[in-house]
């Protein structure tokens, strides 16, 4: 009986998609960013304005997907662009 219950629990847990965890981390980053007073790009800013205001990113990931989403990493925050406009800027959660 206990073995069946453990098997059922294991099966249920293993069926949870890993993307659920990734989405949760991104949402937590967006929520943490909303509560922060740190200066970072705001939704709708252009890539040119972000570069002008904050300088060159330390990492500039190429756009992927449709619509194309690009990621620029700065010390202290990450900016996500849709086409050439800021979609979100987030403060990454510290590694635990």
MOPAC internal coordinates of N, CA, C and O (Angstrom, degrees):
PM7 1SCF
backbone

  N    0.0000 0     0.00 0     0.00 0    0    0    0
  C    1.4481 1     0.00 0     0.00 0    1    0    0
  C    1.5339 1   110.56 1     0.00 0    2    1    0
  O    1.2310 1   120.29 1   129.42 1    3    2    1
  N    1.3494 1   117.06 1   -50.58 1    3    2    1
  C    1.4589 1   121.64 1   179.03 1    5    3    2
  C    1.5198 1   110.60 1   -63.16 1    6    5    3
  O    1.2310 1   120.51 1   141.04 1    7    6    5
  N    1.3296 1   116.64 1   -38.96 1    7    6    5
  C    1.4597 1   121.07 1   179.79 1    9    7    6
  C    1.5344 1   110.14 1   -62.50 1   10    9    7
  O    1.2310 1   119.77 1   138.58 1   11   10    9
  N    1.3270 1   118.05 1   -41.42 1   11   10    9
  C    1.4650 1   121.92 1   177.98 1   13   11   10
  C    1.5184 1   111.31 1   -64.96 1   14   13   11
  O    1.2310 1   120.37 1   139.42 1   15   14   13
  N    1.3236 1   116.90 1   -40.58 1   15   14   13
  C    1.4621 1   120.62 1   178.97 1   17   15   14
  C    1.5248 1   110.52 1   -64.65 1   18   17   15
  O    1.2310 1   120.10 1   136.96 1   19   18   17
  N    1.3311 1   117.41 1   -43.04 1   19   18   17
  C    1.4568 1   121.08 1   178.42 1   21   19   18
  C    1.5265 1   111.15 1   -64.69 1   22   21   19
  O    1.2310 1   120.66 1   138.58 1   23   22   21
  N    1.3184 1   116.35 1   -41.42 1   23   22   21
  C    1.4591 1   120.44 1   178.13 1   25   23   22
  C    1.5265 1   110.58 1   -61.86 1   26   25   23
  O    1.2310 1   120.30 1   135.83 1   27   26   25
  N    1.3399 1   117.03 1   -44.17 1   27   26   25
  C    1.4649 1   121.47 1   178.99 1   29   27   26
  C    1.5169 1   110.96 1   -62.78 1   30   29   27
  O    1.2310 1   119.69 1   137.61 1   31   30   29
  N    1.3263 1   118.21 1   -42.39 1   31   30   29
  C    1.4570 1   122.34 1   178.22 1   33   31   30
  C    1.5244 1   110.47 1   -63.93 1   34   33   31
  O    1.2310 1   119.94 1   134.55 1   35   34   33
  N    1.3054 1   117.71 1   -45.45 1   35   34   33
  C    1.4569 1   121.95 1   178.71 1   37   35   34
  C    1.5183 1   110.91 1   -60.84 1   38   37   35
  O    1.2310 1   120.20 1   137.16 1   39   38   37
  N    1.3116 1   117.23 1   -42.84 1   39   38   37
  C    1.4571 1   122.22 1   178.81 1   41   39   38
  C    1.5322 1   110.71 1   -62.77 1   42   41   39
  O    1.2310 1   120.44 1   137.02 1   43   42   41
  N    1.3124 1   116.76 1   -42.98 1   43   42   41
  C    1.4633 1   120.98 1   179.99 1   45   43   42
  C    1.5183 1   111.32 1   -64.57 1   46   45   43
  O    1.2310 1   120.17 1   135.88 1   47   46   45
  N    1.3230 1   117.29 1   -44.12 1   47   46   45
  C    1.4664 1   121.47 1  -178.92 1   49   47   46
  C    1.5178 1   110.76 1   -67.15 1   50   49   47
  O    1.2310 1   119.81 1   139.99 1   51   50   49
  N    1.3077 1   117.97 1   -40.01 1   51   50   49
  C    1.4625 1   120.92 1  -177.87 1   53   51   50
  C    1.5185 1   112.46 1   -71.37 1   54   53   51
  O    1.2310 1   119.93 1   163.70 1   55   54   53
  N    1.3158 1   117.73 1   -16.30 1   55   54   53
  C    1.4592 1   119.78 1   179.99 1   57   55   54
  C    1.5229 1   112.62 1   -87.62 1   58   57   55
  O    1.2310 1   119.45 1   174.73 1   59   58   57
  N    1.3286 1   118.65 1    -5.27 1   59   58   57
  C    1.4632 1   121.48 1   177.41 1   61   59   58
  C    1.5211 1   107.67 1   -71.79 1   62   61   59
  O    1.2310 1   119.62 1   -56.28 1   63   62   61
  N    1.3251 1   118.32 1   123.72 1   63   62   61
  C    1.4575 1   120.08 1  -177.77 1   65   63   62
  C    1.5283 1   111.81 1   -64.63 1   66   65   63
  O    1.2310 1   121.01 1   -38.19 1   67   66   65
  N    1.3165 1   115.68 1   141.81 1   67   66   65
  C    1.4636 1   120.56 1   178.75 1   69   67   66
  C    1.5191 1   111.72 1   -65.17 1   70   69   67
  O    1.2310 1   120.08 1   152.95 1   71   70   69
  N    1.3318 1   117.46 1   -27.05 1   71   70   69
  C    1.4583 1   119.30 1   179.38 1   73   71   70
  C    1.5147 1   111.37 1   -63.88 1   74   73   71
  O    1.2310 1   120.01 1   154.40 1   75   74   73
  N    1.3178 1   117.59 1   -25.60 1   75   74   73
  C    1.4568 1   121.00 1   176.87 1   77   75   74
  C    1.5207 1   109.88 1   -58.65 1   78   77   75
  O    1.2310 1   120.46 1   138.01 1   79   78   77
  N    1.3274 1   116.73 1   -41.99 1   79   78   77
  C    1.4583 1   120.54 1   179.73 1   81   79   78
  C    1.5253 1   111.09 1   -68.84 1   82   81   79
  O    1.2310 1   119.64 1   140.09 1   83   82   81
  N    1.3222 1   118.29 1   -39.91 1   83   82   81
  C    1.4593 1   121.67 1   178.58 1   85   83   82
  C    1.5243 1   110.27 1   -64.27 1   86   85   83
  O    1.2310 1   120.27 1   136.47 1   87   86   85
  N    1.3312 1   117.08 1   -43.53 1   87   86   85
  C    1.4551 1   120.82 1   177.99 1   89   87   86
  C    1.5211 1   110.28 1   -61.03 1   90   89   87
  O    1.2310 1   120.31 1   139.61 1   91   90   89
  N    1.3188 1   117.02 1   -40.39 1   91   90   89
  C    1.4590 1   121.05 1   179.74 1   93   91   90
  C    1.5140 1   110.40 1   -62.02 1   94   93   91
  O    1.2310 1   119.74 1   136.65 1   95   94   93
  N    1.3224 1   118.11 1   -43.35 1   95   94   93
  C    1.4605 1   120.97 1   179.74 1   97   95   94
  C    1.5167 1   111.11 1   -63.26 1   98   97   95
  O    1.2310 1   119.94 1   138.34 1   99   98   97
  N    1.3373 1   117.71 1   -41.66 1   99   98   97
  C    1.4530 1   120.29 1   178.57 1  101   99   98
  C    1.5201 1   110.44 1   -64.65 1  102  101   99
  O    1.2310 1   120.07 1   135.24 1  103  102  101
  N    1.3238 1   117.47 1   -44.76 1  103  102  101
  C    1.4650 1   120.90 1   179.59 1  105  103  102
  C    1.5202 1   110.39 1   -62.41 1  106  105  103
  O    1.2310 1   119.96 1   138.00 1  107  106  105
  N    1.3346 1   117.69 1   -42.00 1  107  106  105
  C    1.4655 1   120.03 1   177.70 1  109  107  106
  C    1.5197 1   110.47 1   -61.68 1  110  109  107
  O    1.2310 1   120.42 1   141.96 1  111  110  109
  N    1.3383 1   116.81 1   -38.04 1  111  110  109
  C    1.4648 1   120.60 1   177.83 1  113  111  110
  C    1.5171 1   111.77 1   -65.06 1  114  113  111
  O    1.2310 1   120.47 1   139.32 1  115  114  113
  N    1.3264 1   116.71 1   -40.68 1  115  114  113
  C    1.4642 1   120.52 1   178.42 1  117  115  114
  C    1.5217 1   109.76 1   -66.32 1  118  117  115
  O    1.2310 1   119.90 1   135.92 1  119  118  117
  N    1.3243 1   117.81 1   -44.08 1  119  118  117
  C    1.4613 1   120.89 1   179.31 1  121  119  118
  C    1.5230 1   111.15 1   -63.83 1  122  121  119
  O    1.2310 1   119.82 1   137.52 1  123  122  121
  N    1.3209 1   117.96 1   -42.48 1  123  122  121
  C    1.4705 1   121.04 1   178.45 1  125  123  122
  C    1.5190 1   109.82 1   -63.69 1  126  125  123
  O    1.2310 1   120.69 1   142.17 1  127  126  125
  N    1.3233 1   116.29 1   -37.83 1  127  126  125
  C    1.4533 1   120.64 1  -179.71 1  129  127  126
  C    1.5277 1   111.14 1   -66.61 1  130  129  127
  O    1.2310 1   120.60 1   143.73 1  131  130  129
  N    1.3166 1   116.46 1   -36.27 1  131  130  129
  C    1.4610 1   120.61 1  -179.97 1  133  131  130
  C    1.5233 1   111.21 1   -63.81 1  134  133  131
  O    1.2310 1   120.68 1   148.48 1  135  134  133
  N    1.3373 1   116.31 1   -31.52 1  135  134  133
  C    1.4565 1   120.76 1  -177.31 1  137  135  134
  C    1.5258 1   113.03 1   -90.21 1  138  137  135
  O    1.2310 1   120.01 1   179.11 1  139  138  137
  N    1.3206 1   117.59 1    -0.89 1  139  138  137
  C    1.4581 1   121.52 1  -175.71 1  141  139  138
  C    1.5193 1   110.50 1   -94.07 1  142  141  139
  O    1.2310 1   121.09 1   -30.80 1  143  142  141
  N    1.3333 1   115.53 1   149.20 1  143  142  141
  C    1.4548 1   120.01 1   177.67 1  145  143  142
  C    1.5230 1   111.43 1   -96.99 1  146  145  143
  O    1.2310 1   119.94 1  -177.50 1  147  146  145
  N    1.3379 1   117.72 1     2.50 1  147  146  145
  C    1.4560 1   121.78 1  -179.63 1  149  147  146
  C    1.5279 1   110.08 1   -63.66 1  150  149  147
  O    1.2310 1   120.93 1   -39.62 1  151  150  149
  N    1.3262 1   115.82 1   140.38 1  151  150  149
  C    1.4557 1   120.30 1   179.13 1  153  151  150
  C    1.5259 1   109.26 1   -77.38 1  154  153  151
  O    1.2310 1   121.13 1   -50.15 1  155  154  153
  N    1.3250 1   115.44 1   129.85 1  155  154  153
  C    1.4574 1   121.51 1   177.54 1  157  155  154
  C    1.5325 1   108.33 1  -157.49 1  158  157  155
  O    1.2310 1   120.04 1   -11.65 1  159  158  157
  N    1.3285 1   117.52 1   168.35 1  159  158  157
  C    1.4681 1   120.52 1  -177.25 1  161  159  158
  C    1.5234 1   112.77 1   -59.62 1  162  161  159
  O    1.2310 1   121.24 1   -31.18 1  163  162  161
  N    1.3118 1   115.23 1   148.82 1  163  162  161
  C    1.4601 1   120.98 1   178.97 1  165  163  162
  C    1.5288 1   109.92 1  -107.92 1  166  165  163
  O    1.2310 1   121.40 1   -22.60 1  167  166  165
  N    1.3105 1   114.93 1   157.40 1  167  166  165
  C    1.4647 1   122.32 1  -178.55 1  169  167  166
  C    1.5262 1   110.25 1   -53.74 1  170  169  167
  O    1.2310 1   120.96 1   -47.96 1  171  170  169
  N    1.3403 1   115.76 1   132.04 1  171  170  169
  C    1.4599 1   121.36 1   176.95 1  173  171  170
  C    1.5220 1   114.41 1    97.20 1  174  173  171
  O    1.2310 1   119.70 1   163.91 1  175  174  173
  N    1.3518 1   118.17 1   -16.09 1  175  174  173
  C    1.4624 1   119.61 1   177.41 1  177  175  174
  C    1.5222 1   108.96 1   -61.92 1  178  177  175
  O    1.2310 1   120.46 1   -32.87 1  179  178  177
  N    1.3133 1   116.73 1   147.13 1  179  178  177
  C    1.4599 1   120.26 1   177.89 1  181  179  178
  C    1.5262 1   110.20 1   -84.36 1  182  181  179
  O    1.2310 1   121.03 1   -18.52 1  183  182  181
  N    1.3281 1   115.64 1   161.48 1  183  182  181
  C    1.4622 1   120.54 1   176.71 1  185  183  182
  C    1.5223 1   110.65 1   -57.69 1  186  185  183
  O    1.2310 1   120.80 1   138.27 1  187  186  185
  N    1.3374 1   116.08 1   -41.73 1  187  186  185
  C    1.4666 1   119.96 1   179.84 1  189  187  186
  C    1.5250 1   111.26 1   -61.21 1  190  189  187
  O    1.2310 1   120.36 1   137.55 1  191  190  189
  N    1.3330 1   116.92 1   -42.45 1  191  190  189
  C    1.4678 1   120.94 1  -179.84 1  193  191  190
  C    1.5292 1   110.69 1   -67.37 1  194  193  191
  O    1.2310 1   119.91 1   140.54 1  195  194  193
  N    1.3376 1   117.78 1   -39.46 1  195  194  193
  C    1.4584 1   121.42 1   178.03 1  197  195  194
  C    1.5224 1   109.56 1   -62.39 1  198  197  195
  O    1.2310 1   120.35 1   133.99 1  199  198  197
  N    1.3399 1   116.93 1   -46.01 1  199  198  197
  C    1.4613 1   120.83 1  -179.98 1  201  199  198
  C    1.5312 1   110.97 1   -64.45 1  202  201  199
  O    1.2310 1   120.75 1   141.27 1  203  202  201
  N    1.3162 1   116.18 1   -38.73 1  203  202  201
  C    1.4749 1   121.45 1   178.92 1  205  203  202
  C    1.5353 1   111.02 1   -65.94 1  206  205  203
  O    1.2310 1   120.34 1   139.28 1  207  206  205
  N    1.3133 1   116.96 1   -40.72 1  207  206  205
  C    1.4665 1   122.20 1  -175.96 1  209  207  206
  C    1.5232 1   112.94 1   -80.90 1  210  209  207
  O    1.2310 1   120.06 1   138.05 1  211  210  209
  N    1.3364 1   117.48 1   -41.95 1  211  210  209
  C    1.4657 1   121.33 1  -171.61 1  213  211  210
  C    1.5243 1   113.76 1  -111.05 1  214  213  211
  O    1.2310 1   119.89 1   175.08 1  215  214  213
  N    1.3274 1   117.82 1    -4.92 1  215  214  213
  C    1.4532 1   121.00 1  -179.00 1  217  215  214
  C    1.5195 1   111.17 1    84.98 1  218  217  215
  O    1.2310 1   121.59 1     7.69 1  219  218  217
  N    1.3194 1   114.56 1  -172.31 1  219  218  217
  C    1.4627 1   120.60 1  -178.95 1  221  219  218
  C    1.5269 1   110.14 1   -73.57 1  222  221  219
  O    1.2310 1   120.01 1   -39.78 1  223  222  221
  N    1.3304 1   117.58 1   140.22 1  223  222  221
  C    1.4704 1   119.98 1   177.06 1  225  223  222
  C    1.5289 1   110.43 1   -71.71 1  226  225  223
  O    1.2310 1   121.10 1   -23.69 1  227  226  225
  N    1.3267 1   115.50 1   156.31 1  227  226  225
  C    1.4628 1   119.87 1   176.10 1  229  227  226
  C    1.5263 1   110.70 1   -75.98 1  230  229  227
  O    1.2310 1   120.57 1   148.99 1  231  230  229
  N    1.3428 1   116.51 1   -31.01 1  231  230  229
  C    1.4704 1   122.63 1   175.17 1  233  231  230
  C    1.5194 1   107.27 1  -133.90 1  234  233  231
  O    1.2310 1   121.14 1   -46.98 1  235  234  233
  N    1.3276 1   115.43 1   133.02 1  235  234  233
  C    1.4632 1   120.80 1   178.22 1  237  235  234
  C    1.5278 1   108.03 1  -125.39 1  238  237  235
  O    1.2310 1   120.76 1   -86.54 1  239  238  237
  N    1.3420 1   116.16 1    93.46 1  239  238  237
  C    1.4630 1   121.33 1  -178.42 1  241  239  238
  C    1.5215 1   109.97 1   -77.98 1  242  241  239
  O    1.2310 1   120.90 1   -43.29 1  243  242  241
  N    1.3033 1   115.88 1   136.71 1  243  242  241
  C    1.4597 1   121.47 1  -179.52 1  245  243  242
  C    1.5309 1   111.10 1   -65.45 1  246  245  243
  O    1.2310 1   120.39 1   -27.57 1  247  246  245
  N    1.3333 1   116.85 1   152.43 1  247  246  245
  C    1.4637 1   120.40 1   178.52 1  249  247  246
  C    1.5280 1   111.75 1   -64.22 1  250  249  247
  O    1.2310 1   121.07 1   -36.17 1  251  250  249
  N    1.3341 1   115.56 1   143.83 1  251  250  249
  C    1.4645 1   122.12 1   175.45 1  253  251  250
  C    1.5182 1   109.03 1  -134.70 1  254  253  251
  O    1.2310 1   120.71 1   -26.60 1  255  254  253
  N    1.3269 1   116.25 1   153.40 1  255  254  253
  C    1.4615 1   121.21 1   174.07 1  257  255  254
  C    1.5114 1   114.26 1    85.98 1  258  257  255
  O    1.2310 1   121.72 1     4.85 1  259  258  257
  N    1.3218 1   114.32 1  -175.15 1  259  258  257
  C    1.4520 1   122.08 1   178.62 1  261  259  258
  C    1.5185 1   108.43 1  -141.23 1  262  261  259
  O    1.2310 1   118.43 1   -72.81 1  263  262  261
  N    1.2954 1   120.60 1   107.19 1  263  262  261
  C    1.4646 1   126.81 1     6.99 1  265  263  262
  C    1.5253 1   110.85 1   -69.90 1  266  265  263
  O    1.2310 1   120.64 1   -24.05 1  267  266  265
  N    1.3372 1   116.39 1   155.95 1  267  266  265
  C    1.4559 1   119.68 1  -178.33 1  269  267  266
  C    1.5307 1   111.57 1   -68.85 1  270  269  267
  O    1.2310 1   121.07 1   -52.53 1  271  270  269
  N    1.3341 1   115.57 1   127.47 1  271  270  269
  C    1.4616 1   121.90 1   178.33 1  273  271  270
  C    1.5338 1   107.45 1  -114.71 1  274  273  271
  O    1.2310 1   121.07 1   -57.96 1  275  274  273
  N    1.3223 1   115.56 1   122.04 1  275  274  273
  C    1.4656 1   121.79 1   177.87 1  277  275  274
  C    1.5199 1   108.82 1  -108.44 1  278  277  275
  O    1.2310 1   121.08 1   -23.27 1  279  278  277
  N    1.3352 1   115.54 1   156.73 1  279  278  277
  C    1.4710 1   121.18 1   179.88 1  281  279  278
  C    1.5193 1   108.76 1  -130.20 1  282  281  279
  O    1.2310 1   120.92 1   -50.93 1  283  282  281
  N    1.3364 1   115.85 1   129.07 1  283  282  281
  C    1.4528 1   122.15 1   173.36 1  285  283  282
  C    1.5186 1   107.34 1  -117.22 1  286  285  283
  O    1.2310 1   120.69 1   -47.83 1  287  286  285
  N    1.3135 1   116.29 1   132.17 1  287  286  285
  C    1.4584 1   120.98 1   179.40 1  289  287  286
  C    1.5290 1   110.05 1  -108.02 1  290  289  287
  O    1.2310 1   121.52 1   -47.56 1  291  290  289
  N    1.3102 1   114.69 1   132.44 1  291  290  289
  C    1.4593 1   123.98 1   175.84 1  293  291  290
  C    1.5248 1   107.61 1  -122.71 1  294  293  291
  O    1.2310 1   120.02 1   -20.34 1  295  294  293
  N    1.3251 1   117.56 1   159.66 1  295  294  293
  C    1.4723 1   118.36 1   173.13 1  297  295  294
  C    1.5342 1   108.59 1   -62.38 1  298  297  295
  O    1.2310 1   120.19 1   -63.61 1  299  298  297
  N    1.3101 1   117.25 1   116.39 1  299  298  297
  C    1.4593 1   120.89 1   176.99 1  301  299  298
  C    1.5103 1   116.31 1   100.83 1  302  301  299
  O    1.2310 1   119.20 1   161.59 1  303  302  301
  N    1.3344 1   119.13 1   -18.41 1  303  302  301
  C    1.4640 1   120.09 1   177.73 1  305  303  302
  C    1.5257 1   110.77 1  -158.82 1  306  305  303
  O    1.2310 1   121.54 1   -16.84 1  307  306  305
  N    1.3346 1   114.66 1   163.16 1  307  306  305
  C    1.4648 1   123.01 1   177.14 1  309  307  306
  C    1.5217 1   107.32 1  -125.55 1  310  309  307
  O    1.2310 1   120.73 1   -41.67 1  311  310  309
  N    1.3242 1   116.21 1   138.33 1  311  310  309
  C    1.4632 1   121.48 1  -179.39 1  313  311  310
  C    1.5263 1   108.66 1  -114.04 1  314  313  311
  O    1.2310 1   120.63 1   -48.42 1  315  314  313
  N    1.3319 1   116.40 1   131.58 1  315  314  313
  C    1.4601 1   122.50 1   175.68 1  317  315  314
  C    1.5263 1   108.16 1  -109.51 1  318  317  315
  O    1.2310 1   121.15 1   -49.89 1  319  318  317
  N    1.3298 1   115.40 1   130.11 1  319  318  317
  C    1.4620 1   121.76 1  -179.31 1  321  319  318
  C    1.5155 1   109.98 1  -114.09 1  322  321  319
  O    1.2310 1   120.94 1   -37.75 1  323  322  321
  N    1.3221 1   115.81 1   142.25 1  323  322  321
  C    1.4576 1   122.24 1   166.97 1  325  323  322
  C    1.5135 1   105.34 1  -109.50 1  326  325  323
  O    1.2310 1   120.40 1   -61.07 1  327  326  325
  N    1.3201 1   116.85 1   118.93 1  327  326  325
  C    1.4631 1   122.83 1  -168.44 1  329  327  326
  C    1.5315 1   106.52 1    57.42 1  330  329  327
  O    1.2310 1   118.97 1    64.59 1  331  330  329
  N    1.3266 1   119.57 1  -115.41 1  331  330  329
  C    1.4693 1   119.81 1  -178.71 1  333  331  330
  C    1.5277 1   112.41 1  -117.10 1  334  333  331
  O    1.2310 1   120.19 1  -162.88 1  335  334  333
  N    1.3293 1   117.25 1    17.12 1  335  334  333
  C    1.4671 1   121.36 1  -179.71 1  337  335  334
  C    1.5279 1   111.45 1  -114.90 1  338  337  335
  O    1.2310 1   120.69 1   -35.79 1  339  338  337
  N    1.3281 1   116.28 1   144.21 1  339  338  337
  C    1.4647 1   121.15 1   178.98 1  341  339  338
  C    1.5194 1   109.26 1   -64.31 1  342  341  339
  O    1.2310 1   121.50 1   -51.45 1  343  342  341
  N    1.3114 1   114.74 1   128.55 1  343  342  341
  C    1.4607 1   122.50 1   174.92 1  345  343  342
  C    1.5290 1   108.52 1   -95.12 1  346  345  343
  O    1.2310 1   120.55 1   128.44 1  347  346  345
  N    1.3486 1   116.55 1   -51.56 1  347  346  345
  C    1.4533 1   123.39 1   177.42 1  349  347  346
  C    1.5209 1   108.77 1  -149.52 1  350  349  347
  O    1.2310 1   121.18 1   -26.61 1  351  350  349
  N    1.3200 1   115.35 1   153.39 1  351  350  349
  C    1.4577 1   120.37 1   165.54 1  353  351  350
  C    1.5187 1   105.87 1  -127.95 1  354  353  351
  O    1.2310 1   121.07 1   -48.87 1  355  354  353
  N    1.3167 1   115.56 1   131.13 1  355  354  353
  C    1.4649 1   120.53 1  -173.47 1  357  355  354
  C    1.5162 1   110.74 1  -129.12 1  358  357  355
  O    1.2310 1   121.76 1   -26.32 1  359  358  357
  N    1.3244 1   114.23 1   153.68 1  359  358  357
  C    1.4602 1   121.57 1   173.17 1  361  359  358
  C    1.5201 1   105.90 1   -98.96 1  362  361  359
  O    1.2310 1   120.47 1   -61.93 1  363  362  361
  N    1.3346 1   116.70 1   118.07 1  363  362  361
  C    1.4662 1   117.84 1  -177.05 1  365  363  362
  C    1.5231 1   111.90 1   -64.69 1  366  365  363
  O    1.2310 1   121.30 1   -34.65 1  367  366  365
  N    1.3040 1   115.12 1   145.35 1  367  366  365
  C    1.4540 1   121.57 1   177.13 1  369  367  366
  C    1.5321 1   107.74 1   -72.04 1  370  369  367
  O    1.2310 1   119.62 1   -47.46 1  371  370  369
  N    1.3342 1   118.33 1   132.54 1  371  370  369
  C    1.4648 1   119.37 1   179.65 1  373  371  370
  C    1.5218 1   111.10 1   -59.86 1  374  373  371
  O    1.2310 1   121.33 1   -37.20 1  375  374  373
  N    1.3278 1   115.07 1   142.80 1  375  374  373
  C    1.4701 1   120.02 1   178.37 1  377  375  374
  C    1.5149 1   109.18 1   -65.21 1  378  377  375
  O    1.2310 1   121.04 1   -42.87 1  379  378  377
  N    1.3441 1   115.63 1   137.13 1  379  378  377
  C    1.4605 1   118.80 1  -179.22 1  381  379  378
  C    1.4787 1   112.21 1  -104.04 1  382  381  379
  O    1.2310 1   120.10 1   180.00 1  383  382  381

